[in-house]
Amino acid sequence: MTDNNQGCKITLYWLEQSRSHRILWLLEELKLKYELKTFKRRADKLAPAELKKVHPLGKSPPPGSTSPMVLAESGAIVDYLCDHFGKANPTLVPERYVAGKEGQVGGETEEFMRYRYFMHYVEGSLMPYLVMSLVNDTIRNSPPFFIRPITGLVASQVESSFLNRNIEGNLGFLEDQLKTAPGGGPWICGKDLTAADILLSFPAIAASGRVLKDPKTREKYPLLASYAERLQEVEGYKTAVKKIEQAEGYFSASM
């Protein structure tokens, strides 16, 4: 039997309602063996102190190996795992160059250029607005009831003047990208599921549960809504969900 791990021991530190679930899915797609350690959030929704023993910023997921290596940040982890173990599922990273243009500037395939872009877009552009939206909801709802009218007013102003237009702009962008995906999609880089889709899965599914649950909004972004549903039907994703259900008793894809 082939050892896809190449002799490495991998530990995934999984935090509930976090982006760490994408790495669990990727490990399944790469057919890697791993140890799964799960953590629950504190009452204030922050990561528990135990994670700081693994990474000083309390980041999840930081997978370790037989070397004293701890990786954090989803994009960096995805790159590392695909670099070393990607042969188990080669379509996770699109072919880089058009045949005959290997190594040339501008010789890259459209699929690869999309892949490279979305690997940075997800955390650099999209997630900050979704996280700010979650924080804004906390500001609105957490204070004692007698000052909620004030915090509610502040939260509403932040939404109307900044958050809503930026979130809607990103949803519209993703809708257009799905519409123009190479070969008609159905994935963000073309006909094959890639690691960029896996990275995009958390915000897409979270947005589906928060923003796209409104029928009028869903009608406005039908391709994105279908994309979020399609991601959750991939066998690797469903296997990852089952692993958490077995370990924790339940799984929630929401933020």
Summary of the structure (lengths in Angstrom):
residues: 255
radius of gyration: 19.4
end to end distance: 38.7
largest distance: 68.6
contacts: 755
relative contact order: 0.13
helix: 58%
strand: 6%
